[in-house]
């Protein structure tokens, strides 16, 4: 913009010098001063037409108007009635459907949970806002969970619940016809976490319940999808034959995993076996051999017995290629290999049982009743390591607890295996889309370009992202609640869930309340930045707004946006029509004068 100003001014000066020179060179000297003045005004008018010119004016003071009341969902009739009894005369009441008329008020009182952010942004000429949110007695304020997982991994539900009653309430996780987890919520509410290993495969809908005695205060749906198990290629390096490895090999082979087993028999001799995969030589560990596997399960003693060359190759494959490594402790207590590779040290308690000392950079996966770590995970370059002190997990199989055994090893293998390279990545916004709500679909695909997909029986058209060529974006309005199938242009698909109109009612209200409060704060900040001459003040709970302030009073209090109506000036654009008139008058004068 500054460069354009310089260009226009420079060209105008050149034109002015040229035209004034032409006038001075004329033989007829009559009306010379008038001709020069007309030339100057003509060039000045042309420059003003090419440049945006502003002037400062005193902001218009809107005419005094009455106060209004905007009723949104959750507005308490008694609170509104009490407010109207003390409100100024002429205070009008408007429902959510009549929000277009709120600009006539000088102050607007909002009762209920407020509006969505987009609804506030679409309203023009908003007056001063005073927010009166209702008190949330008992309900969910925030909930999140991992909706997709592999077999054996835990479903974790975390969130926040508020409870304003005197008695306690019960929070329960129910699914597949049984109670999976529960938690007692005392007065005031709490942050919570429920977890369970899903027993089913495929898709299911769990339920999160808030119970007060025999009354159900809230019941929400939690869609969960257990993805198909990964078929891994696993290499066993055993120091000697034992029951632990034999049971684990049989279990993994029955699940379809490919296994290659090298078991040391004596010094320099080993036994080799292959299950669900072709035979290959296991005499020496090489980069080409380890590239064929996703996970290595090795005894600590065997890792110490292999040569330094194989040790270096194994470490490099873990660090650079993302190979997963599970190290099993043994009675020898040999820790030379993993002491520097894995930032942990083996130790024993008073009873002689080994446990793991927690170190920075590691994550405990399993603890005993005394909170001692038995299984821990760490990162090594791009790969993952798991160290376990459990050497007799097969006892669970012998005791008939096959589900616990399967859950443990499925979780460990899912934790340590190589990360998948997904064909595409789907994301849906908002997090809890509802029926008839606009759902923003974002697809990350391997090939750029415009294309289309399919959402259930409807065609979904994608637009390519203007900056990121591998992202495509579309809009969809689900017509029914439940699981929805999305298919991409490359044949890939994913399942997602749409909720009914009555689902997550308390959570949706809380989101609207927060968005309303956030909008009021942002409005105060914009007014502060856009009003000249005002002085703002920022403190905890207060934000200056051009001589005014924004105040908030707790979760159940009121938020007010106040703005000083006087003082300061605003910039206004000078109308171009005046310069057209000046240009035409001067040009006509010069033309007529030359004719005379």
C-alpha positions as CSV (number, residue, x, y, z in Angstrom):
1,X,0.0,0.0,0.0
2,X,2.9,2.4,0.8
3,X,4.5,1.6,-2.5
4,X,1.3,2.4,-4.4
5,X,1.1,5.8,-2.6
6,X,4.6,6.6,-3.7
7,X,3.9,5.6,-7.3
8,X,0.7,7.7,-7.6
9,X,2.4,10.7,-6.0
10,X,5.4,10.5,-8.3
11,X,3.4,10.1,-11.5
12,X,1.1,13.0,-10.4
13,X,4.1,15.3,-9.9
14,X,5.5,14.4,-13.3
15,X,2.2,15.1,-14.9
16,X,1.8,18.4,-13.0
17,X,5.2,19.6,-14.1
18,X,4.5,18.7,-17.7
19,X,1.1,20.4,-17.8
20,X,2.3,23.6,-16.0
21,X,5.2,23.8,-18.4
22,X,2.8,23.6,-21.3
23,X,0.7,26.5,-19.9
24,X,3.8,28.6,-19.3
25,X,4.9,28.1,-22.8
26,X,1.7,29.4,-24.4
27,X,2.0,32.8,-26.1
28,X,-1.4,34.0,-24.8
29,X,-0.8,35.0,-21.2
30,X,-4.4,35.8,-20.4
31,X,-5.9,34.0,-17.4
32,X,-2.6,32.2,-16.7
33,X,-3.0,32.0,-13.0
34,X,-6.5,30.5,-13.4
35,X,-5.2,28.0,-15.9
36,X,-2.4,26.9,-13.6
37,X,-4.8,26.6,-10.7
38,X,-7.2,24.5,-12.8
39,X,-4.2,22.2,-13.8
40,X,-3.2,21.8,-10.2
41,X,-6.7,20.9,-9.1
42,X,-7.1,18.5,-12.1
43,X,-3.9,16.5,-11.2
44,X,-4.8,16.6,-7.5
45,X,-8.3,15.2,-8.2
46,X,-6.8,12.4,-10.3
47,X,-4.4,11.5,-7.5
48,X,-7.2,11.5,-5.0
49,X,-9.3,9.2,-7.2
50,X,-6.4,6.7,-7.2
51,X,-5.6,6.9,-3.5
52,X,-7.9,5.9,-0.5
53,X,-8.2,9.0,1.7
54,X,-9.6,9.0,5.2
55,X,-10.7,11.6,7.7
56,X,-11.3,11.4,11.5
57,X,-14.9,11.9,12.7
58,X,-16.6,11.7,16.0
59,X,-18.4,8.3,16.3
60,X,-22.1,8.6,16.0
61,X,-23.9,8.1,19.3
62,X,-26.7,5.7,18.9
63,X,-30.1,6.9,20.1
64,X,-31.0,5.8,23.6
65,X,-33.0,2.6,23.5
66,X,-34.5,0.3,26.0
67,X,-33.1,-3.0,27.3
68,X,-34.1,-6.4,25.9
69,X,-34.2,-10.0,27.2
70,X,-33.1,-12.8,24.9
71,X,-34.5,-16.2,26.0
72,X,-32.4,-19.2,24.9
73,X,-32.7,-22.9,25.9
74,X,-32.5,-23.4,29.6
75,X,-33.8,-20.0,30.6
76,X,-35.5,-20.2,34.1
77,X,-39.0,-18.6,34.0
78,X,-38.8,-17.6,37.6
79,X,-35.4,-15.8,37.1
80,X,-36.8,-14.0,34.0
81,X,-39.9,-13.0,35.9
82,X,-37.9,-11.6,38.8
83,X,-35.6,-9.7,36.5
84,X,-38.5,-8.1,34.6
85,X,-40.1,-6.9,37.8
86,X,-37.0,-4.7,38.5
87,X,-36.1,-4.0,34.8
88,X,-36.6,-0.5,33.2
89,X,-39.9,0.2,31.7
90,X,-40.3,-0.9,28.1
91,X,-37.9,-3.9,28.4
92,X,-38.8,-6.3,25.6
93,X,-38.6,-10.1,25.6
94,X,-37.4,-12.0,22.6
95,X,-37.0,-15.7,22.0
96,X,-34.2,-17.4,20.1
97,X,-36.2,-17.2,16.9
98,X,-36.4,-13.4,17.0
99,X,-32.7,-12.7,17.4
100,X,-32.7,-10.5,14.3
101,X,-34.3,-7.6,16.2
102,X,-31.8,-7.3,19.1
103,X,-29.9,-4.5,17.4
104,X,-32.5,-2.0,18.5
105,X,-31.6,-2.4,22.2
106,X,-28.8,-0.6,24.0
107,X,-28.4,-3.6,26.4
108,X,-29.4,-7.2,25.9
109,X,-29.8,-9.7,28.8
110,X,-29.3,-13.3,27.7
111,X,-31.0,-15.9,29.8
112,X,-30.4,-19.6,29.4
113,X,-27.3,-21.4,28.0
114,X,-26.7,-18.9,25.2
115,X,-26.1,-19.5,21.5
116,X,-23.4,-21.3,19.5
117,X,-20.4,-19.3,18.4
118,X,-21.4,-19.2,14.8
119,X,-24.9,-17.9,15.7
120,X,-23.4,-15.1,17.7
121,X,-21.0,-14.2,14.8
122,X,-23.9,-14.1,12.3
123,X,-25.8,-11.5,14.4
124,X,-25.2,-7.9,13.3
125,X,-25.2,-4.8,15.5
126,X,-25.0,-6.6,18.8
127,X,-25.6,-4.3,21.8
128,X,-24.1,-4.5,25.2
129,X,-24.5,-8.1,26.4
130,X,-25.3,-9.3,30.0
131,X,-25.2,-13.1,30.3
132,X,-27.3,-14.9,33.0
133,X,-26.5,-18.6,32.7
134,X,-28.4,-21.1,34.8
135,X,-27.0,-23.3,37.5
136,X,-26.0,-26.8,36.3
137,X,-27.1,-29.1,39.2
138,X,-25.9,-32.5,38.1
139,X,-24.5,-33.5,34.7
140,X,-21.5,-34.1,32.5
141,X,-19.4,-31.0,31.7
142,X,-16.7,-32.7,29.5
143,X,-16.2,-36.3,28.2
144,X,-13.6,-37.8,25.9
145,X,-12.7,-41.4,25.0
146,X,-10.6,-43.4,22.5
147,X,-13.3,-44.6,20.1
148,X,-11.1,-46.9,18.0
149,X,-8.6,-49.5,19.3
150,X,-6.9,-52.8,18.6
151,X,-7.9,-56.0,20.5
152,X,-6.5,-56.1,24.0
153,X,-6.2,-52.3,24.3
154,X,-8.1,-50.4,27.0
155,X,-11.1,-48.2,26.4
156,X,-10.5,-45.1,28.6
157,X,-13.3,-42.6,29.3
158,X,-12.2,-39.4,30.9
159,X,-14.2,-36.3,31.8
160,X,-15.6,-34.0,34.4
161,X,-19.0,-34.2,36.2
162,X,-20.7,-31.7,38.4
163,X,-23.0,-32.7,41.2
164,X,-24.8,-30.1,43.3
165,X,-26.9,-32.4,45.5
166,X,-26.4,-33.6,49.0
167,X,-26.3,-37.3,48.3
168,X,-23.8,-39.2,46.2
169,X,-24.5,-40.4,42.7
170,X,-23.1,-43.3,40.8
171,X,-21.3,-43.1,37.4
172,X,-21.5,-46.4,35.5
173,X,-20.1,-47.7,32.2
174,X,-22.4,-50.3,30.8
175,X,-21.9,-52.4,27.6
176,X,-22.4,-55.8,26.1
177,X,-25.1,-56.5,28.6
178,X,-23.0,-56.0,31.8
179,X,-21.6,-53.4,34.1
180,X,-18.0,-52.7,33.0
181,X,-16.8,-50.0,35.5
182,X,-18.2,-47.6,38.0
183,X,-17.3,-44.6,40.2
184,X,-19.0,-42.9,43.1
185,X,-19.4,-39.1,42.7
186,X,-19.6,-37.0,45.8
187,X,-21.1,-33.5,46.3
188,X,-19.5,-30.9,44.1
189,X,-18.5,-33.3,41.3
190,X,-15.1,-34.6,40.2
191,X,-12.9,-35.5,37.3
192,X,-13.3,-39.1,36.5
193,X,-11.7,-42.0,34.5
194,X,-13.4,-45.3,33.6
195,X,-11.6,-48.0,31.7
196,X,-12.2,-51.5,30.4
197,X,-10.8,-53.8,27.8
198,X,-13.6,-54.3,25.3
199,X,-14.6,-57.9,25.1
200,X,-16.2,-57.7,21.7
201,X,-14.8,-57.3,18.2
202,X,-16.1,-54.8,15.7
203,X,-18.6,-52.0,16.6
204,X,-20.6,-51.6,19.7
205,X,-22.4,-48.8,21.6
206,X,-21.6,-48.5,25.3
207,X,-23.6,-46.3,27.7
208,X,-22.4,-43.9,30.4
209,X,-25.0,-43.5,33.1
210,X,-25.5,-41.2,36.1
211,X,-27.7,-42.8,38.7
212,X,-29.2,-41.4,41.9
213,X,-30.6,-44.4,43.7
214,X,-32.9,-46.0,41.2
215,X,-33.3,-42.8,39.1
216,X,-31.3,-42.4,35.9
217,X,-30.3,-38.7,35.7
218,X,-28.4,-39.0,32.5
219,X,-27.6,-41.7,29.9
220,X,-25.3,-41.2,27.0
221,X,-24.1,-43.4,24.2
222,X,-20.4,-44.2,23.6
223,X,-19.7,-45.8,20.2
224,X,-16.6,-48.0,20.3
225,X,-15.0,-49.9,17.4
226,X,-12.5,-52.7,18.0
227,X,-10.4,-52.8,14.8
228,X,-9.3,-56.2,13.4
229,X,-6.1,-57.6,14.9
230,X,-2.8,-56.9,13.2
231,X,-1.1,-60.0,11.7
232,X,2.4,-59.4,12.9
233,X,5.7,-61.1,12.0
234,X,7.4,-61.9,15.3
235,X,11.0,-63.2,15.9
236,X,11.6,-65.1,19.1
237,X,15.2,-65.2,20.5
238,X,15.1,-67.7,23.4
239,X,18.1,-68.5,25.7
240,X,16.6,-72.0,26.4
241,X,13.4,-73.9,26.0
242,X,10.7,-73.0,28.5
243,X,7.0,-73.1,29.1
244,X,6.5,-69.3,28.8
245,X,7.7,-69.2,25.2
246,X,5.9,-72.4,24.2
247,X,2.5,-71.2,25.5
248,X,3.1,-67.7,23.9
249,X,4.1,-69.2,20.6
250,X,1.0,-71.4,20.5
251,X,-1.3,-68.5,21.4
252,X,0.2,-66.1,18.8
253,X,0.1,-68.7,16.1
254,X,-3.5,-69.4,16.8
255,X,-4.2,-65.7,16.2
256,X,-2.7,-65.8,12.7
257,X,0.7,-64.1,13.6
258,X,3.8,-65.3,11.7
259,X,6.5,-66.7,14.0
260,X,10.1,-67.5,13.6
261,X,11.7,-69.0,16.7
262,X,15.4,-69.5,17.5
263,X,16.1,-71.3,20.7
264,X,19.6,-71.9,22.0
265,X,20.3,-75.6,22.9
266,X,24.0,-75.4,23.7
267,X,26.9,-73.2,22.9
268,X,27.0,-72.6,19.2
269,X,23.8,-74.7,18.5
270,X,20.2,-73.6,18.3
271,X,16.9,-75.0,17.2
272,X,14.7,-73.1,14.7
273,X,11.0,-73.2,14.0
274,X,8.6,-71.4,11.8
275,X,4.8,-70.9,12.1
276,X,2.5,-69.2,9.6
277,X,5.5,-68.0,7.6
278,X,8.1,-69.3,5.1
279,X,11.3,-70.8,6.4
280,X,14.5,-68.7,6.4
281,X,17.9,-68.9,8.0
282,X,18.1,-67.6,11.6
283,X,21.7,-68.3,12.2
284,X,22.8,-64.7,12.1
285,X,20.9,-61.5,12.7
286,X,21.2,-59.2,9.8
287,X,19.4,-56.0,8.6
288,X,17.8,-57.9,5.7
289,X,16.5,-60.6,8.2
290,X,15.1,-58.1,10.7
291,X,13.3,-56.1,8.0
292,X,11.0,-59.1,7.6
293,X,9.7,-58.8,11.2
294,X,7.6,-56.3,13.2
295,X,8.5,-57.4,16.7
296,X,11.4,-59.2,18.4
297,X,10.7,-61.0,21.7
298,X,14.0,-61.9,23.3
299,X,15.3,-63.2,26.6
300,X,17.7,-60.9,28.4
301,X,20.3,-63.7,28.6
302,X,20.1,-64.4,24.8
303,X,20.6,-60.7,24.1
304,X,23.7,-60.7,26.2
305,X,25.0,-63.9,24.5
306,X,24.8,-62.6,20.9
307,X,27.9,-61.0,19.5
308,X,28.5,-57.2,19.3
309,X,27.9,-57.1,15.6
310,X,24.3,-58.6,15.9
311,X,23.7,-56.3,18.9
312,X,24.6,-53.2,16.8
313,X,22.3,-54.4,14.0
314,X,19.4,-55.0,16.3
315,X,19.8,-51.6,18.0
316,X,20.0,-49.8,14.6
317,X,16.9,-51.6,13.3
318,X,15.0,-50.5,16.4
319,X,16.2,-46.9,16.3
320,X,16.0,-46.3,12.5
321,X,13.4,-48.8,11.2
322,X,10.9,-48.7,14.1
323,X,11.3,-52.4,15.0
324,X,9.6,-53.3,18.3
325,X,11.6,-55.1,20.9
326,X,10.2,-56.9,24.0
327,X,12.9,-57.9,26.5
328,X,12.0,-60.6,29.1
329,X,13.9,-60.7,32.4
330,X,15.3,-64.1,33.6
331,X,16.7,-65.5,36.8
332,X,20.3,-64.6,35.7
333,X,19.5,-61.0,36.1
334,X,21.7,-60.1,33.2
335,X,21.1,-56.5,32.4
336,X,24.2,-55.5,30.4
337,X,22.3,-55.3,27.1
338,X,19.3,-53.2,28.1
339,X,20.9,-51.2,30.9
340,X,22.1,-48.5,28.5
341,X,19.6,-49.3,25.7
342,X,16.6,-49.1,27.9
343,X,16.7,-46.3,30.6
344,X,15.7,-48.7,33.4
345,X,17.4,-51.0,35.9
346,X,16.3,-54.3,37.2
347,X,16.1,-54.8,41.0
348,X,14.5,-57.1,43.5
349,X,12.2,-56.5,46.5
350,X,12.6,-58.1,49.9
351,X,10.8,-61.3,48.8
352,X,13.2,-61.7,45.9
353,X,10.8,-60.8,43.1
354,X,12.1,-58.5,40.4
355,X,10.6,-55.2,39.6
356,X,11.5,-52.2,37.6
357,X,12.7,-48.8,38.8
358,X,10.8,-46.0,37.2
359,X,13.0,-43.7,35.2
360,X,12.4,-40.5,33.2
361,X,11.4,-41.4,29.6
362,X,9.6,-44.6,30.5
363,X,5.9,-45.4,30.9
364,X,4.7,-48.1,33.3
365,X,2.3,-50.6,31.6
366,X,1.6,-52.9,34.6
367,X,2.1,-52.5,38.3
368,X,1.5,-54.9,41.2
369,X,-0.6,-54.4,44.3
370,X,2.3,-52.5,46.0
371,X,2.5,-50.1,42.9
372,X,5.8,-51.6,41.8
373,X,6.3,-51.6,38.0
374,X,6.4,-55.0,36.4
375,X,6.1,-54.1,32.8
376,X,7.4,-50.8,31.3
377,X,7.7,-49.1,27.9
378,X,10.3,-46.8,26.5
379,X,11.2,-45.2,23.2
380,X,14.5,-45.7,21.3
381,X,14.7,-43.6,18.2
382,X,11.7,-44.4,16.0
383,X,11.2,-47.8,17.7
384,X,9.6,-48.9,21.0
385,X,10.9,-51.1,23.7
386,X,9.1,-53.1,26.4
387,X,10.8,-54.6,29.4
388,X,8.8,-57.2,31.4
389,X,9.7,-59.1,34.6
390,X,6.8,-61.5,34.1
391,X,8.2,-64.9,33.2
392,X,5.2,-67.2,34.0
393,X,2.2,-65.6,32.4
394,X,1.2,-69.0,31.0
395,X,-0.1,-69.8,34.5
396,X,-3.1,-67.7,33.7
397,X,-3.8,-70.0,30.7
398,X,-3.4,-73.1,33.0
399,X,-5.9,-71.5,35.4
400,X,-8.4,-71.0,32.6
401,X,-8.1,-67.2,32.5
402,X,-7.6,-67.1,28.7
403,X,-9.2,-63.6,28.3
404,X,-6.8,-62.0,30.8
405,X,-3.8,-63.7,29.1
406,X,-5.0,-62.6,25.6
407,X,-5.6,-59.1,26.8
408,X,-2.2,-58.8,28.3
409,X,-0.2,-59.9,25.3
410,X,-2.4,-58.2,22.8
411,X,-1.9,-54.9,24.7
412,X,1.9,-55.4,24.8
413,X,2.2,-56.3,21.2
414,X,-0.1,-53.4,20.2
415,X,2.1,-51.1,22.2
416,X,5.5,-52.1,20.8
417,X,4.7,-53.0,17.1
418,X,5.5,-50.8,14.2
419,X,3.2,-47.8,13.5
420,X,0.8,-48.5,10.7
421,X,1.0,-46.4,7.5
422,X,-2.6,-45.7,6.9
423,X,-4.0,-45.5,3.4
424,X,-6.0,-42.4,4.4
425,X,-7.0,-40.5,7.5
426,X,-10.6,-39.4,8.2
427,X,-11.7,-36.7,10.7
428,X,-15.2,-35.5,11.5
429,X,-16.1,-32.1,13.0
430,X,-17.7,-31.5,15.5
431,X,-16.6,-34.2,17.8
432,X,-20.2,-35.3,18.5
433,X,-22.1,-34.7,15.3
434,X,-25.9,-34.9,15.5
435,X,-28.7,-35.6,13.1
436,X,-29.3,-32.8,10.6
437,X,-26.2,-30.9,11.9
438,X,-23.6,-29.9,9.3
439,X,-20.6,-32.3,9.6
440,X,-17.3,-31.2,8.2
441,X,-15.5,-34.2,6.8
442,X,-11.7,-33.9,6.4
443,X,-9.9,-36.7,4.4
444,X,-6.2,-37.0,4.1
445,X,-5.5,-39.1,1.0
446,X,-2.3,-40.1,-0.8
447,X,-3.2,-38.4,-4.1
448,X,-4.2,-34.8,-4.5
449,X,-7.0,-33.6,-6.7
450,X,-10.8,-33.1,-6.6
451,X,-12.9,-36.1,-6.2
452,X,-16.0,-37.5,-4.5
453,X,-16.8,-40.1,-1.9
454,X,-19.9,-41.8,-0.5
455,X,-21.6,-41.3,2.8
456,X,-24.0,-44.2,3.4
457,X,-26.2,-43.9,0.2
458,X,-25.4,-40.3,-0.5
459,X,-22.7,-38.8,-2.7
460,X,-20.1,-36.7,-0.8
461,X,-18.3,-34.1,-2.9
462,X,-14.8,-33.2,-1.8
463,X,-13.0,-29.9,-2.4
464,X,-9.2,-29.9,-2.4
465,X,-7.6,-27.8,0.3
466,X,-6.2,-24.6,-1.3
467,X,-2.8,-25.0,0.5
468,X,-2.5,-28.6,1.5
469,X,-2.8,-30.8,-1.7
470,X,-3.4,-34.1,0.2
471,X,-6.3,-32.8,2.2
472,X,-9.9,-32.9,0.9
473,X,-12.9,-31.4,2.7
474,X,-16.6,-31.9,2.3
475,X,-19.9,-31.3,4.1
476,X,-22.6,-33.8,5.1
477,X,-25.9,-33.7,7.0
478,X,-26.7,-37.1,8.5
479,X,-30.3,-38.0,8.3
480,X,-30.4,-40.7,10.9
481,X,-28.7,-41.5,14.2
482,X,-26.2,-44.4,14.6
483,X,-23.2,-45.8,12.8
484,X,-22.4,-44.2,9.4
485,X,-20.1,-45.6,6.7
486,X,-17.8,-43.2,4.8
487,X,-16.1,-44.4,1.6
488,X,-13.2,-42.5,0.1
489,X,-12.3,-42.1,-3.6
490,X,-9.5,-44.7,-3.3
491,X,-11.8,-47.4,-2.0
492,X,-10.9,-46.9,1.7
493,X,-13.7,-46.6,4.3
494,X,-14.3,-45.9,7.9
495,X,-17.2,-45.9,10.4
496,X,-18.3,-42.9,12.4
497,X,-21.3,-42.2,14.6
498,X,-24.1,-39.6,14.6
499,X,-26.1,-38.9,17.7
500,X,-29.8,-38.2,18.1
501,X,-31.2,-34.8,19.0
502,X,-31.6,-35.8,22.7
503,X,-28.1,-37.1,23.2
504,X,-25.5,-35.2,25.2
505,X,-28.0,-32.5,26.1
506,X,-26.1,-31.3,29.2
507,X,-22.8,-31.4,27.4
508,X,-24.1,-29.4,24.4
509,X,-25.6,-26.8,26.8
510,X,-22.3,-26.5,28.5
511,X,-20.5,-26.0,25.2
512,X,-23.0,-23.2,24.3
513,X,-22.4,-21.5,27.6
514,X,-18.7,-21.6,27.2
515,X,-18.9,-20.4,23.6
516,X,-21.1,-17.5,24.7
517,X,-18.7,-16.5,27.4
518,X,-15.8,-16.8,25.0
519,X,-17.6,-14.6,22.4
520,X,-18.2,-11.9,25.0
521,X,-14.5,-11.9,26.0
522,X,-13.5,-11.7,22.3
523,X,-15.9,-8.9,21.6
524,X,-14.5,-6.9,24.5
525,X,-10.9,-7.4,23.1
526,X,-12.0,-6.3,19.6
527,X,-13.7,-3.2,21.0
528,X,-10.6,-2.4,23.0
529,X,-8.3,-2.7,19.9
530,X,-10.7,-0.8,17.6
531,X,-11.6,2.2,19.8
532,X,-9.0,5.0,19.8
533,X,-8.3,7.1,22.8
534,X,-9.6,4.5,25.3
535,X,-7.5,3.0,28.0
536,X,-7.9,-0.7,28.7
537,X,-7.1,-2.7,31.7
538,X,-6.3,-6.4,31.8
539,X,-6.5,-8.4,35.0
540,X,-7.7,-11.7,36.2
541,X,-11.3,-11.9,35.2
542,X,-11.3,-8.4,33.6
543,X,-10.3,-7.2,30.1
544,X,-10.3,-3.6,29.0
545,X,-12.6,-2.7,26.2
546,X,-12.0,0.9,25.1
547,X,-12.7,2.5,28.5
548,X,-15.0,-0.4,29.5
549,X,-14.4,-3.9,30.8
550,X,-15.5,-7.5,30.7
551,X,-16.3,-9.2,33.9
552,X,-17.0,-12.8,34.7
553,X,-18.4,-14.3,37.9
554,X,-17.8,-18.1,38.1
555,X,-19.5,-21.0,36.4
556,X,-23.0,-20.0,37.5
557,X,-22.6,-16.2,37.7
558,X,-23.1,-13.6,35.0
559,X,-20.9,-12.2,32.3
560,X,-21.2,-8.6,31.2
561,X,-19.7,-6.8,28.3
562,X,-19.6,-3.0,28.9
563,X,-18.3,-0.4,26.5
564,X,-17.8,3.3,26.9
565,X,-20.0,5.0,24.4
566,X,-18.2,8.4,24.4
567,X,-14.7,9.6,23.6
568,X,-12.3,8.7,20.8
569,X,-12.6,9.1,17.0
570,X,-13.0,6.8,14.1
571,X,-11.6,6.8,10.6
572,X,-14.0,7.3,7.6
573,X,-13.3,7.0,3.9
574,X,-13.8,10.2,1.9
575,X,-16.4,9.8,-0.9
576,X,-14.8,9.6,-4.4
577,X,-17.7,11.6,-6.0
578,X,-16.3,15.0,-4.9
579,X,-13.0,14.3,-6.7
580,X,-14.9,13.4,-9.9
581,X,-16.8,16.7,-9.7
582,X,-13.6,18.8,-9.2
583,X,-11.9,16.9,-12.1
584,X,-14.8,17.6,-14.5
585,X,-15.2,21.3,-13.5
586,X,-11.4,22.0,-14.0
587,X,-11.2,20.0,-17.3
588,X,-14.3,21.8,-18.7
589,X,-12.8,25.2,-17.7
590,X,-9.5,24.4,-19.5
591,X,-11.3,23.2,-22.6
592,X,-13.6,26.3,-22.8
593,X,-10.8,28.7,-22.0
594,X,-8.7,27.3,-24.9
595,X,-11.7,27.6,-27.3
596,X,-12.2,31.3,-26.3
